[in-house]
């Protein structure tokens, strides 16, 4: 039996509220740069707003960060 996203339920670790799929900001400081993704896919608590990123979202975010690292390395070499 396969469980789809619509059937999957998740509760917030902080408040035990219901988590729903949505979009949330992601912020990080990396190698002296501040990086913000305004709308990353995430699980968001309907009660307290806590955000969890699942494995596919984390992998996508890491891919974006690696691409940015490569671009900033090229910029540094051309300076």
Biopython code that builds the backbone (N, CA, C, O; Angstrom):
import numpy as np
from Bio.PDB.StructureBuilder import StructureBuilder

atoms = [
    (1, "UNK", "N", (0.845, -1.181, 0.000)),
    (1, "UNK", "CA", (0.000, 0.000, 0.000)),
    (1, "UNK", "C", (0.891, 1.246, 0.000)),
    (1, "UNK", "O", (1.822, 1.337, 0.800)),
    (2, "UNK", "N", (0.621, 2.180, -0.866)),
    (2, "UNK", "CA", (1.372, 3.427, -0.962)),
    (2, "UNK", "C", (0.573, 4.544, -0.311)),
    (2, "UNK", "O", (-0.631, 4.679, -0.533)),
    (3, "UNK", "N", (1.258, 5.338, 0.494)),
    (3, "UNK", "CA", (0.611, 6.483, 1.142)),
    (3, "UNK", "C", (0.940, 7.724, 0.337)),
    (3, "UNK", "O", (2.113, 8.022, 0.107)),
    (4, "UNK", "N", (-0.076, 8.450, -0.092)),
    (4, "UNK", "CA", (0.137, 9.681, -0.851)),
    (4, "UNK", "C", (0.266, 10.856, 0.111)),
    (4, "UNK", "O", (-0.041, 10.732, 1.297)),
    (5, "UNK", "N", (0.723, 11.998, -0.404)),
    (5, "UNK", "CA", (0.852, 13.198, 0.422)),
    (5, "UNK", "C", (-0.479, 13.606, 1.030)),
    (5, "UNK", "O", (-0.516, 14.125, 2.146)),
    (6, "UNK", "N", (-1.575, 13.379, 0.309)),
    (6, "UNK", "CA", (-2.885, 13.757, 0.818)),
    (6, "UNK", "C", (-3.276, 12.893, 2.011)),
    (6, "UNK", "O", (-4.007, 13.349, 2.890)),
    (7, "UNK", "N", (-2.796, 11.649, 2.051)),
    (7, "UNK", "CA", (-3.144, 10.733, 3.126)),
    (7, "UNK", "C", (-2.191, 10.850, 4.311)),
    (7, "UNK", "O", (-2.553, 10.515, 5.440)),
    (8, "UNK", "N", (-0.987, 11.319, 4.057)),
    (8, "UNK", "CA", (0.018, 11.402, 5.116)),
    (8, "UNK", "C", (-0.359, 12.507, 6.091)),
    (8, "UNK", "O", (-0.767, 13.596, 5.688)),
    (9, "UNK", "N", (-0.219, 12.212, 7.366)),
    (9, "UNK", "CA", (-0.445, 13.246, 8.372)),
    (9, "UNK", "C", (0.808, 13.332, 9.230)),
    (9, "UNK", "O", (1.520, 12.349, 9.440)),
    (10, "UNK", "N", (1.048, 14.534, 9.712)),
    (10, "UNK", "CA", (2.231, 14.772, 10.519)),
    (10, "UNK", "C", (1.835, 15.765, 11.601)),
    (10, "UNK", "O", (1.076, 16.700, 11.348)),
    (11, "UNK", "N", (2.347, 15.561, 12.797)),
    (11, "UNK", "CA", (2.072, 16.486, 13.888)),
    (11, "UNK", "C", (3.336, 17.251, 14.242)),
    (11, "UNK", "O", (4.442, 16.719, 14.147)),
    (12, "UNK", "N", (3.170, 18.473, 14.642)),
    (12, "UNK", "CA", (4.268, 19.354, 15.021)),
    (12, "UNK", "C", (4.927, 18.845, 16.301)),
    (12, "UNK", "O", (4.241, 18.463, 17.250)),
    (13, "UNK", "N", (6.240, 18.842, 16.323)),
    (13, "UNK", "CA", (6.979, 18.422, 17.515)),
    (13, "UNK", "C", (6.790, 19.442, 18.639)),
    (13, "UNK", "O", (6.752, 19.077, 19.814)),
    (14, "UNK", "N", (6.670, 20.722, 18.273)),
    (14, "UNK", "CA", (6.582, 21.784, 19.279)),
    (14, "UNK", "C", (5.231, 21.831, 19.984)),
    (14, "UNK", "O", (5.173, 21.880, 21.213)),
    (15, "UNK", "N", (4.137, 21.817, 19.208)),
    (15, "UNK", "CA", (2.817, 22.045, 19.807)),
    (15, "UNK", "C", (1.820, 20.918, 19.547)),
    (15, "UNK", "O", (0.691, 20.962, 20.037)),
    (16, "UNK", "N", (2.230, 19.918, 18.784)),
    (16, "UNK", "CA", (1.367, 18.780, 18.411)),
    (16, "UNK", "C", (0.250, 19.174, 17.449)),
    (16, "UNK", "O", (-0.691, 18.409, 17.239)),
    (17, "UNK", "N", (0.354, 20.379, 16.860)),
    (17, "UNK", "CA", (-0.616, 20.814, 15.860)),
    (17, "UNK", "C", (-0.464, 20.024, 14.568)),
    (17, "UNK", "O", (0.471, 19.237, 14.420)),
    (18, "UNK", "N", (-1.376, 20.235, 13.643)),
    (18, "UNK", "CA", (-1.368, 19.541, 12.361)),
    (18, "UNK", "C", (-0.436, 20.248, 11.387)),
    (18, "UNK", "O", (-0.467, 21.471, 11.251)),
    (19, "UNK", "N", (0.392, 19.457, 10.714)),
    (19, "UNK", "CA", (1.296, 19.989, 9.699)),
    (19, "UNK", "C", (0.626, 19.863, 8.336)),
    (19, "UNK", "O", (-0.019, 18.855, 8.051)),
    (20, "UNK", "N", (0.776, 20.875, 7.501)),
    (20, "UNK", "CA", (0.257, 20.855, 6.130)),
    (20, "UNK", "C", (1.370, 21.226, 5.168)),
    (20, "UNK", "O", (2.256, 22.012, 5.504)),
    (21, "UNK", "N", (1.322, 20.657, 3.963)),
    (21, "UNK", "CA", (2.274, 21.022, 2.917)),
    (21, "UNK", "C", (2.023, 22.470, 2.528)),
    (21, "UNK", "O", (0.879, 22.905, 2.395)),
    (22, "UNK", "N", (3.101, 23.200, 2.349)),
    (22, "UNK", "CA", (2.988, 24.595, 1.956)),
    (22, "UNK", "C", (4.335, 25.117, 1.511)),
    (22, "UNK", "O", (5.204, 24.352, 1.094)),
    (23, "UNK", "N", (4.500, 26.415, 1.600)),
    (23, "UNK", "CA", (5.747, 27.082, 1.241)),
    (23, "UNK", "C", (6.211, 27.903, 2.428)),
    (23, "UNK", "O", (5.406, 28.481, 3.158)),
    (24, "UNK", "N", (7.528, 27.947, 2.609)),
    (24, "UNK", "CA", (8.088, 28.705, 3.729)),
    (24, "UNK", "C", (9.437, 29.274, 3.321)),
    (24, "UNK", "O", (10.105, 28.729, 2.442)),
    (25, "UNK", "N", (9.837, 30.363, 3.952)),
    (25, "UNK", "CA", (11.159, 30.915, 3.648)),
    (25, "UNK", "C", (12.269, 30.056, 4.243)),
    (25, "UNK", "O", (12.092, 29.410, 5.276)),
    (26, "UNK", "N", (13.406, 30.064, 3.575)),
    (26, "UNK", "CA", (14.607, 29.392, 4.058)),
    (26, "UNK", "C", (15.728, 30.412, 4.028)),
    (26, "UNK", "O", (15.945, 31.061, 3.004)),
    (27, "UNK", "N", (16.446, 30.564, 5.136)),
    (27, "UNK", "CA", (17.544, 31.532, 5.239)),
    (27, "UNK", "C", (18.798, 30.815, 5.719)),
    (27, "UNK", "O", (18.736, 29.930, 6.572)),
    (28, "UNK", "N", (19.933, 31.208, 5.159)),
    (28, "UNK", "CA", (21.210, 30.690, 5.650)),
    (28, "UNK", "C", (22.320, 31.685, 5.352)),
    (28, "UNK", "O", (22.240, 32.459, 4.398)),
    (29, "UNK", "N", (23.338, 31.653, 6.169)),
    (29, "UNK", "CA", (24.565, 32.405, 5.903)),
    (29, "UNK", "C", (25.587, 31.394, 5.438)),
    (29, "UNK", "O", (25.795, 30.367, 6.084)),
    (30, "UNK", "N", (26.231, 31.684, 4.310)),
    (30, "UNK", "CA", (27.136, 30.716, 3.709)),
    (30, "UNK", "C", (28.315, 31.457, 3.094)),
    (30, "UNK", "O", (28.151, 32.271, 2.185)),
    (31, "UNK", "N", (29.494, 31.163, 3.600)),
    (31, "UNK", "CA", (30.737, 31.731, 3.067)),
    (31, "UNK", "C", (30.664, 33.256, 2.949)),
    (31, "UNK", "O", (31.120, 33.836, 1.963)),
    (32, "UNK", "N", (30.086, 33.891, 3.967)),
    (32, "UNK", "CA", (30.013, 35.350, 3.984)),
    (32, "UNK", "C", (28.822, 35.940, 3.264)),
    (32, "UNK", "O", (28.662, 37.161, 3.253)),
    (33, "UNK", "N", (27.982, 35.117, 2.664)),
    (33, "UNK", "CA", (26.797, 35.610, 1.962)),
    (33, "UNK", "C", (25.538, 35.180, 2.711)),
    (33, "UNK", "O", (25.492, 34.101, 3.301)),
    (34, "UNK", "N", (24.523, 36.034, 2.678)),
    (34, "UNK", "CA", (23.227, 35.684, 3.248)),
    (34, "UNK", "C", (22.329, 35.245, 2.102)),
    (34, "UNK", "O", (22.133, 35.994, 1.145)),
    (35, "UNK", "N", (21.790, 34.053, 2.189)),
    (35, "UNK", "CA", (20.966, 33.489, 1.117)),
    (35, "UNK", "C", (19.550, 33.291, 1.636)),
    (35, "UNK", "O", (19.349, 32.731, 2.713)),
    (36, "UNK", "N", (18.568, 33.755, 0.864)),
    (36, "UNK", "CA", (17.163, 33.611, 1.226)),
    (36, "UNK", "C", (16.403, 33.008, 0.059)),
    (36, "UNK", "O", (16.474, 33.494, -1.070)),
    (37, "UNK", "N", (15.680, 31.950, 0.349)),
    (37, "UNK", "CA", (14.718, 31.389, -0.594)),
    (37, "UNK", "C", (13.353, 31.725, -0.007)),
    (37, "UNK", "O", (13.011, 31.250, 1.075)),
    (38, "UNK", "N", (12.579, 32.530, -0.703)),
    (38, "UNK", "CA", (11.312, 33.008, -0.148)),
    (38, "UNK", "C", (10.224, 31.941, -0.079)),
    (38, "UNK", "O", (9.364, 31.986, 0.800)),
    (39, "UNK", "N", (10.259, 30.968, -1.015)),
    (39, "UNK", "CA", (9.148, 30.015, -1.088)),
    (39, "UNK", "C", (9.663, 28.590, -1.312)),
    (39, "UNK", "O", (9.540, 28.048, -2.410)),
    (40, "UNK", "N", (10.231, 27.998, -0.284)),
    (40, "UNK", "CA", (10.702, 26.616, -0.380)),
    (40, "UNK", "C", (9.572, 25.678, 0.064)),
    (40, "UNK", "O", (8.845, 25.999, 1.004)),
    (41, "UNK", "N", (9.417, 24.528, -0.595)),
    (41, "UNK", "CA", (8.378, 23.584, -0.178)),
    (41, "UNK", "C", (8.685, 23.062, 1.226)),
    (41, "UNK", "O", (9.825, 22.718, 1.535)),
    (42, "UNK", "N", (7.653, 23.009, 2.069)),
    (42, "UNK", "CA", (7.862, 22.625, 3.464)),
    (42, "UNK", "C", (6.560, 22.107, 4.077)),
    (42, "UNK", "O", (5.478, 22.253, 3.509)),
    (43, "UNK", "N", (6.701, 21.505, 5.241)),
    (43, "UNK", "CA", (5.560, 21.191, 6.096)),
    (43, "UNK", "C", (5.445, 22.345, 7.078)),
    (43, "UNK", "O", (6.433, 22.696, 7.723)),
    (44, "UNK", "N", (4.270, 22.944, 7.209)),
    (44, "UNK", "CA", (4.066, 24.099, 8.075)),
    (44, "UNK", "C", (2.958, 23.780, 9.073)),
    (44, "UNK", "O", (1.890, 23.301, 8.694)),
    (45, "UNK", "N", (3.220, 24.048, 10.349)),
    (45, "UNK", "CA", (2.220, 23.792, 11.386)),
    (45, "UNK", "C", (1.104, 24.820, 11.289)),
    (45, "UNK", "O", (1.360, 26.023, 11.234)),
    (46, "UNK", "N", (-0.133, 24.340, 11.268)),
    (46, "UNK", "CA", (-1.286, 25.231, 11.179)),
    (46, "UNK", "C", (-1.555, 25.952, 12.493)),
    (46, "UNK", "O", (-2.298, 26.933, 12.528)),
    (47, "UNK", "N", (-0.949, 25.464, 13.573)),
    (47, "UNK", "CA", (-1.200, 26.052, 14.889)),
    (47, "UNK", "C", (-0.121, 27.062, 15.289)),
    (47, "UNK", "O", (-0.445, 28.188, 15.667)),
    (48, "UNK", "N", (1.167, 26.671, 15.211)),
    (48, "UNK", "CA", (2.235, 27.558, 15.694)),
    (48, "UNK", "C", (3.141, 28.102, 14.587)),
    (48, "UNK", "O", (3.946, 29.000, 14.831)),
    (49, "UNK", "N", (3.012, 27.558, 13.364)),
    (49, "UNK", "CA", (3.815, 28.050, 12.251)),
    (49, "UNK", "C", (5.185, 27.419, 12.121)),
    (49, "UNK", "O", (5.954, 27.806, 11.241)),
    (50, "UNK", "N", (5.516, 26.454, 12.977)),
    (50, "UNK", "CA", (6.800, 25.750, 12.878)),
    (50, "UNK", "C", (6.951, 25.153, 11.482)),
    (50, "UNK", "O", (5.968, 24.706, 10.889)),
    (51, "UNK", "N", (8.169, 25.141, 10.956)),
    (51, "UNK", "CA", (8.433, 24.683, 9.585)),
    (51, "UNK", "C", (9.393, 23.502, 9.608)),
    (51, "UNK", "O", (10.398, 23.516, 10.318)),
    (52, "UNK", "N", (9.069, 22.489, 8.827)),
    (52, "UNK", "CA", (9.958, 21.341, 8.628)),
    (52, "UNK", "C", (10.152, 21.150, 7.135)),
    (52, "UNK", "O", (9.196, 21.217, 6.363)),
    (53, "UNK", "N", (11.390, 20.910, 6.731)),
    (53, "UNK", "CA", (11.704, 20.614, 5.345)),
    (53, "UNK", "C", (11.919, 19.115, 5.222)),
    (53, "UNK", "O", (12.715, 18.540, 5.964)),
    (54, "UNK", "N", (11.211, 18.470, 4.283)),
    (54, "UNK", "CA", (11.395, 17.029, 4.104)),
    (54, "UNK", "C", (12.609, 16.764, 3.211)),
    (54, "UNK", "O", (13.202, 17.691, 2.659)),
    (55, "UNK", "N", (12.963, 15.503, 3.081)),
    (55, "UNK", "CA", (14.194, 15.128, 2.383)),
    (55, "UNK", "C", (14.278, 15.658, 0.954)),
    (55, "UNK", "O", (15.324, 16.188, 0.578)),
    (56, "UNK", "N", (13.219, 15.538, 0.131)),
    (56, "UNK", "CA", (13.327, 16.084, -1.230)),
    (56, "UNK", "C", (13.570, 17.602, -1.240)),
    (56, "UNK", "O", (14.314, 18.105, -2.082)),
    (57, "UNK", "N", (12.949, 18.318, -0.317)),
    (57, "UNK", "CA", (13.157, 19.768, -0.254)),
    (57, "UNK", "C", (14.584, 20.086, 0.167)),
    (57, "UNK", "O", (15.204, 20.993, -0.388)),
    (58, "UNK", "N", (15.113, 19.352, 1.141)),
    (58, "UNK", "CA", (16.487, 19.570, 1.597)),
    (58, "UNK", "C", (17.467, 19.291, 0.457)),
    (58, "UNK", "O", (18.421, 20.043, 0.258)),
    (59, "UNK", "N", (17.235, 18.219, -0.283)),
    (59, "UNK", "CA", (18.114, 17.904, -1.417)),
    (59, "UNK", "C", (18.074, 19.009, -2.463)),
    (59, "UNK", "O", (19.112, 19.370, -3.017)),
    (60, "UNK", "N", (16.883, 19.556, -2.743)),
    (60, "UNK", "CA", (16.757, 20.647, -3.717)),
    (60, "UNK", "C", (17.464, 21.905, -3.217)),
    (60, "UNK", "O", (18.140, 22.587, -3.987)),
    (61, "UNK", "N", (17.309, 22.213, -1.925)),
    (61, "UNK", "CA", (17.981, 23.381, -1.343)),
    (61, "UNK", "C", (19.496, 23.205, -1.426)),
    (61, "UNK", "O", (20.207, 24.149, -1.773)),
    (62, "UNK", "N", (19.996, 22.015, -1.112)),
    (62, "UNK", "CA", (21.434, 21.760, -1.197)),
    (62, "UNK", "C", (21.940, 21.914, -2.626)),
    (62, "UNK", "O", (23.047, 22.407, -2.841)),
    (63, "UNK", "N", (21.150, 21.502, -3.590)),
    (63, "UNK", "CA", (21.536, 21.651, -4.993)),
    (63, "UNK", "C", (21.641, 23.130, -5.364)),
    (63, "UNK", "O", (22.581, 23.536, -6.048)),
    (64, "UNK", "N", (20.685, 23.924, -4.918)),
    (64, "UNK", "CA", (20.728, 25.370, -5.168)),
    (64, "UNK", "C", (21.975, 25.976, -4.537)),
    (64, "UNK", "O", (22.657, 26.785, -5.166)),
    (65, "UNK", "N", (22.278, 25.591, -3.297)),
    (65, "UNK", "CA", (23.450, 26.132, -2.610)),
    (65, "UNK", "C", (24.750, 25.743, -3.306)),
    (65, "UNK", "O", (25.665, 26.560, -3.406)),
    (66, "UNK", "N", (24.841, 24.510, -3.787)),
    (66, "UNK", "CA", (26.043, 24.076, -4.518)),
    (66, "UNK", "C", (26.215, 24.875, -5.808)),
    (66, "UNK", "O", (27.330, 25.261, -6.160)),
    (67, "UNK", "N", (25.121, 25.118, -6.504)),
    (67, "UNK", "CA", (25.168, 25.909, -7.737)),
    (67, "UNK", "C", (25.627, 27.338, -7.428)),
    (67, "UNK", "O", (26.438, 27.907, -8.158)),
    (68, "UNK", "N", (25.105, 27.908, -6.347)),
    (68, "UNK", "CA", (25.536, 29.256, -5.952)),
    (68, "UNK", "C", (27.008, 29.276, -5.577)),
    (68, "UNK", "O", (27.722, 30.220, -5.916)),
    (69, "UNK", "N", (27.469, 28.238, -4.878)),
    (69, "UNK", "CA", (28.892, 28.150, -4.525)),
    (69, "UNK", "C", (29.768, 28.167, -5.777)),
    (69, "UNK", "O", (30.782, 28.863, -5.824)),
    (70, "UNK", "N", (29.373, 27.404, -6.779)),
    (70, "UNK", "CA", (30.143, 27.356, -8.030)),
    (70, "UNK", "C", (30.165, 28.726, -8.697)),
    (70, "UNK", "O", (31.200, 29.159, -9.204)),
    (71, "UNK", "N", (29.022, 29.406, -8.697)),
    (71, "UNK", "CA", (28.947, 30.735, -9.301)),
    (71, "UNK", "C", (29.786, 31.756, -8.559)),
    (71, "UNK", "O", (30.446, 32.586, -9.184)),
    (72, "UNK", "N", (29.771, 31.708, -7.231)),
    (72, "UNK", "CA", (30.562, 32.682, -6.475)),
    (72, "UNK", "C", (32.059, 32.403, -6.601)),
    (72, "UNK", "O", (32.862, 33.334, -6.553)),
    (73, "UNK", "N", (32.450, 31.123, -6.765)),
    (73, "UNK", "CA", (33.843, 30.803, -6.993)),
    (73, "UNK", "C", (34.313, 31.388, -8.335)),
    (73, "UNK", "O", (35.427, 31.904, -8.430)),
    (74, "UNK", "N", (33.475, 31.307, -9.357)),
    (74, "UNK", "CA", (33.817, 31.883, -10.673)),
    (74, "UNK", "C", (33.958, 33.390, -10.552)),
    (74, "UNK", "O", (34.879, 33.973, -11.123)),
    (75, "UNK", "N", (33.050, 34.032, -9.810)),
    (75, "UNK", "CA", (33.125, 35.478, -9.653)),
    (75, "UNK", "C", (34.410, 35.867, -8.936)),
    (75, "UNK", "O", (35.058, 36.842, -9.318)),
    (76, "UNK", "N", (34.785, 35.122, -7.907)),
    (76, "UNK", "CA", (35.994, 35.437, -7.133)),
    (76, "UNK", "C", (37.237, 35.304, -8.001)),
    (76, "UNK", "O", (38.173, 36.093, -7.868)),
    (77, "UNK", "N", (37.255, 34.309, -8.894)),
    (77, "UNK", "CA", (38.426, 34.112, -9.764)),
    (77, "UNK", "C", (38.539, 35.219, -10.805)),
    (77, "UNK", "O", (39.641, 35.550, -11.241)),
    (78, "UNK", "N", (37.404, 35.794, -11.208)),
    (78, "UNK", "CA", (37.458, 36.830, -12.240)),
    (78, "UNK", "C", (37.721, 38.210, -11.658)),
    (78, "UNK", "O", (37.949, 39.164, -12.403)),
    (79, "UNK", "N", (37.693, 38.327, -10.345)),
    (79, "UNK", "CA", (37.900, 39.640, -9.709)),
    (79, "UNK", "C", (39.358, 40.023, -9.663)),
    (79, "UNK", "O", (39.699, 41.094, -9.162)),
]
sb = StructureBuilder()
sb.init_structure("model")
sb.init_model(0)
sb.init_chain("A")
sb.init_seg("    ")
for serial, (resi, resn, name, xyz) in enumerate(atoms, 1):
    if name == "N":
        sb.init_residue(resn, " ", resi, " ")
    sb.init_atom(name, np.array(xyz, "f"), 0.0, 1.0, " ", f" {name:<3s}", serial, name[0])
structure = sb.get_structure()
